[in-house]
Amino acid sequence: MHAKNRYRFSLAIGAMFGCALAAASPTQQFSSSQAQSASSAIDEYRTLCTRDGGRLWGMSLCGPIMLVNRDTRAIYTDRDTPGHELRRQGKIFTGSLPADISVANTATEWAGVRWTMLQLPLPPDRQQRAELLMHEAYHRIQPHRLPPPVLPLPDHLDGYDERVAMRLEWRALALALQTRGQDRLVAARDALAFRAWRRKQVEDAAKRENALEINEGLAEYTGKRLGDTTDPAHSTIETLASYDKRNGYMRSFAYASGPAYGLLLDALAPSWRMKLRSDSDLGAILHHSIADAALPDVASIRDRYGYADISKEERTKEEAHDRQAAQWKTLLVDGPTIRLPLIHTGFQFDPRNLFALPPSGTVYPTVVIRDEWGTLTVSDGVLVAADGKTASVPGTVSFEGGEYRGKGWNLKLSPGWILRDGGVRRE
């Protein structure tokens, strides 16, 4: 994930991801410098989406936008919302975000309107900021234009073979973006071969990967297409190179692959966006654009993309991964735990650090979870069950200052909820 993703903490889609955050202080103060920054960002957003004029996706990306200070819950919007006590401050409106709305770089429903929401402060770099604005603007129209399917995360991407194949695919995609003519076609074919090799190894791998590419991959492609006023291929190649060295592909890989496939399709099949469906496969569309050419045997091409070095690096990572998995299992599966039901849940998390722990579920090393029962803040691991119905934290508990505390977590319960016999439930 390139630099701008330090600012992106996404809310995953699905029934388990409702929204709720802490209420704002009644003495909320609004920073004039932050208001000025928000006003400038709103102007920048309008310039970018107006420049596009609805050409990229067949509908305008312009719409309601709010910028939010996560710590104070101060909001800065481009329009008034009757009944919510917003105040005009120059060209914008200020107020406090209600407690039942999560703060994230995302799209959200509030006051009967669907908004593009961004957290303050925004990235100081102009291009990073523009890409982020257009990424989230796409999420606002996504339910109308191309709602992504809701499927389990592709946890197979934590495996050795899958990570090797993913890195080989990314290197071939980068070469395809750097070249033209026959060289581009050969590199694209190689990327598709690595992609097919990986997906053959795990049942439903293609469907689960496609779901994230349709969701986050297309949003990131939109950010690069409309936010980069030079050549988005350059920053996409940089992103691919950055991801080639990262861990935690399960939730974040599409930020790299989505723009790469999108830009190649722009060059080889310009009308591809208008033919997309929620269950589309960007790789299959690219394959068709090169006349469904026969894909090479992976063993015959992998060395040109540095297979030996990748394999060695991933073996080392696999050993560390197995040690970490054993630690998580001891802490969150085998040992005593506190279980919390996931009902109407809002997650604030970093998509780069999720850890697959099959068959038990997925570990979120750091996360804030809000639900009907209250707020759970985790700094050292929580296990979200594979069925998405419960979350588990280590079970040694103390109570102080009105909160329950355990190893790497603290829990503040809402009225009417209790912690008893290893679980949270209604009184």
N, C-alpha and C positions, 0 to 999 in steps of 0.2 A: 504494500500500500504506500503510495507516495505521500509527500509531506502533508498535503491538505487533509488527509484522513485522520490526522491528529485531532481534527475538529469534528469528525463525524462519528457520532455514537448512535447507531440506528435502532429503531424499534422494528423487530421482526413482525411479519404479518401472521394472521391466524387468530382463532378465537381466544387463545390464551393471552393475547396482547391488547387488553384494554388499557385504560390510562388513569393514573391517579398520582398526584404528587403533593408535597406539603404545602400548606396554605401560606400566603404571603403575610408579612407583618402588617398590622394596621398602620404602622408609622412608615410605610413604604416611601422611600425617597427616589426621585428620578434624576439621574445624572444628566446634566446638560450636554456634557461631552459625549456621553453614550447616545443621547437623543440625536445629536448631530451625526454621529457615526451611523446610526440606524437610518436616518433620513437620506444620507448619501448612498447607503446600500440599497435602499428602496428605489432611488433614482437609477442606480446602476442596473438593478433588476429590470426596471421598466425599459431601459434602453436596450438591454439584451433581448428580452422577449419581443419587443416591438420590432427590432431589427429582423428577427426570425419571421415574424408575420404569419405564424402558423404553418410555414412551409415544411418543417422537418417532420411533424407528426399529423399534419392535416387539421390541426386545431391550435388555437393560441395557447401559449404557455403563460400569458399574462393573467393575473387573478389576484385575489386577496393574499397579502403577505404580512406576517408578523415576525418581529425579532424579539427574543426573550433573554433576559438575564437569568440564568439558571439559579443563581444564589439568592437573588432578591425577588424573582418572579415578576419584575417590571417588564411590561410589554410595550412595544412601539409598532404601531400598525399604519397601514396606508389608508384606512377608512374607519369611520365610526361604527359602533355596534350598539344601537339603541337598547337601553336597559342594562348596560354593563359599565356605566360610569366612566367611560373614557373621556379624556380631556384633550382638546386641541393644543398642540405645541408646534407652532410653525406649520409646516406642511403635513405633519403626522399627528397621530393620536396616541396618548399614553394612558396606561392603567396598570392593573394587576391581573395576572393570569389566574383564573379560578383553580382551586385545589384539585379538581377532578380532571385536569388536562396535563398530560405528561410534557416535559420539556425535552426536546430532541431536535436534531436536524432531520426533518421528516415532513409529512403532510398530516394535517389533523382537522377534525371537525370541531367547530366551536360557534356558538350563537347562530346555528342554522346555516353555517357557511363552511366550505372546505378551504383551508388555508395552506399556503406554503409557510412552514415554520423554520426558523434558523436560530441557533444559539449565539449569543454575544459572549465574548468578542469574536468577530469574523476573522478569517485569515488576513494578515496585513498585505500579503502578496496579491496583486491585482488579478493575475490569471487564476490562482488557486481560489480566490474569492468568487470570481465569475463562474468557474466550473462548479463550485458548490451551489451557487444560486440557481443555476440551470439544472443541476442534478435534482435538487429538491423541487423545483418548479415542475419537472416531469412527474415526480411522485404525486403532485397534486392532481394532475389530469389522468394519472394511470388507471384508476378504476373505470373511467369512461372510455379511454383509448385502448388499453390492453391490460386488463386485470390479471396479475400473475397467479398461477395455481398455488395452492397451499399444500405443501408436501414436507415430509421430514427433511432435516438438514442432511447434506451429503457427507455423513461422518466417515465414509470410506476414504475420504481425502486425507485422513490422518495416517493411512497405511503406507508402508515403504514403496510398494510397486506403484501405487496411485500417485504418490508424490513425485517419484521419478518420471512417470509418464506426463504429469502435469508440467513439470519443469522443461521437459523436452518439447512439449507442445508450445509453451510460451516462447522458447528460443526460436522455434520455427516460425511462429507468428511474427516475432520481431524481425526476422530476416525477410519475411514476406512484405512487411511494411516498409522495409528499407530498400527493396528492389523493385524492378518493373519487368514487364514482358514475361518471357519464359522462366526467368529466375524466380519471379514472384509466384508463378503457377506451381513450380516445383516445391517451393517452400510451403505454400498453402497446402499442397497435397501431403507433404510430410507432417505438418501440424495435424491434419485430419487423421493420418495414420496413427499418430501417438494418442490422439483423442479416442479413436475407436478401440485401440489396444487397451486403454485404461477402462473404458466403459464395459468391455466384454467380461471383465473379471468380477463384477459385482452386479447382482440383480437390482434393477431399478436405478442404477447409477445414472443413466442418461436422463431419466425423468427428474430426478432430484437435482442434478446439476443444471438442467435446462430451466427449472423453476427459478433458481437464483440468477441465472443469466437474464431471464426475462424481467425479473424484478430489479435487482441492483445493477446488473450489467448494462441494461438499456438506459437506466438513469445516468450511469457514469458516462456512457457513450454520448448521451445528450449534453452532459456537462462539458465534455471535451469538444464536441462539434460546435456548440454555441458559445462556450466560454473562452476558447482559445482562438484568438484572432489571427494567429500566424498559421502554423501547420500542426493540427492536433496529433498527427502521426508521431511527431518528435516526443511529445510528452507521454504518449501511449507507450512508445518504445522504452522510455525511462521507467515507466510504471512496471512494465513487464520485467525489466532488469532488476528492479527493486524487489518485486514479489518472488523472483527466482531465488532469493536468499532468505525468505521469511518463513516463519512457522505459522500454524493455524490457518490452513487454507479452507477449512470446512465452511466457514461463514463469510470469508472475505475474497475468495478466488475470483468471483465474478467482476470485481472492480478492475481486475487486470484483463480478463479474457473478453468481457463484454465490449469495451471500446475497441479492442483489437479486431474482433470479428466484425463489428459494425463498420469500421473504417475500410476494411478489406471489401466488405459487401458494397459499400458506397462506390468503390472503384470497379468492382466486377459485376455487380447486379444492382444498378442505381434505384430500381423500383422496389427493392426488397422490403422496405418498411411498410408499405401499403398492403403487403400480403401476409404480414405476421398474424399469428394467432397466439392465444395464451399457452398452447402446448407446443409452440414451434421450437425447433432445434437450430440454433444459429450455424452450427457446424454442417448440418444437413443442407441448409440453404447455400452455404458457401460451396459445398461439394457439388451441388447441382449447377452452380454458376461456373464451375470448371468442367462441365459436361460429364459429371459423375465419373471422372477419371479413375482408373484402377489405382488403389492405394498400395504403396510399397510395403514389403515386409519390414517390420520395425528393426529387426536385427541388421538389416542391410543399410540403414540410414542413421542409426542412433549415434554412431561414433562421430559423425560430422557436427553433432550438437553437444559434444562433451560428455557423452554417457559415462565414461569411466570415472570422471571427477564427480559427477552428480551421484553416481551409485555409491562411491566412497563416502561422500558427505552425508547421504541419506542413511547409510548404515550407522554412522555415528549418531545421527539424530534419532534413529530408531531405538538405539540402546538407551538414550536419555529419555525418550518418550515412554519406553517400557518401565523405566524406574519411576517416572512421574505417575504413570497409570497405576502402578502398585501402591504408591503413596495415597493417591486419591481413593482407591478402592478400600484401603485400610481405614481411611478417615471417614468416608462418606457412604460406604456400603456395608463393610464388615463390623464397624464399630457402632456404638450407640449414636443415634441421630434424633434430631427434632424434625418432624415432618409438617409441612405447611401445605394446605390445599391451594391449587391455582384455579381461581374462579373467573374473575374479570381482572386480568393482570397486566400491569405495565412494567416493562423491563427497560432499564437504562444500562447499556453494556457496550463493551468494546468488541466489535466483530472479529478482531484479529487474534484474540486469545482464548476462544472457546476450545474445549478439549473433549474429544469423543471418548466415552467410557462404555462401550457396548458390553453386554446388552442392557446395562443399567440406565444409561441416558447420556446427558451432556453436562460437563462441568463448566460453570461460569466462574472463573477465578475471581473476578471483581464485577460486582453488579449491584444495582439498587432495584429491588422488587417491591412494587406497591400493589395491594389488593384490598379486598373488603376488610381483611383482618388487620391491616396496618402497613407498616414499612419495615422491610428487611434490608439492611445494608451489609454487604459482604466484601471483605478484603482478602479472604483466604479460602475461597471455594465453596460453592453450593452446587448440589447435583439436581438438575431438572430431569425428572423421570422420562423414559423413552416415550411414554404415552402423553406427556405434557400435563399430567394431572396433579403432580405433587413436586415440591422442592424439599431437599433435605440438607441440613447443616449438622456439624458435629454436636453431640448431645450433652456435653458438660455445660451447665447453665448457672449463671448467677443473676441476681436482680438488684439493680441500683439505679438511682436517679429516674425512676419510672420506666426503665427499659430492661429487657432481658439481654444478657450478654453471654457469648460463648467464644470459642476459639475462632477468631477472625470474623465475627459477625455480631451485630446488635439488632434487636427487634423491638419496635414500639407498636403495641397493639392498640387497635381501635376499641372504643367502648362496645361492650357486648361480646368480646372475644377473650378466651383464656388459653393459657398454655398449661396442659396437664397430661400426664402419662405419655410423654414423648410426642405430643402433637398439639397443634393449634386448632381450636374449634370454638363454635359459638357457646356462650354460657347457657 
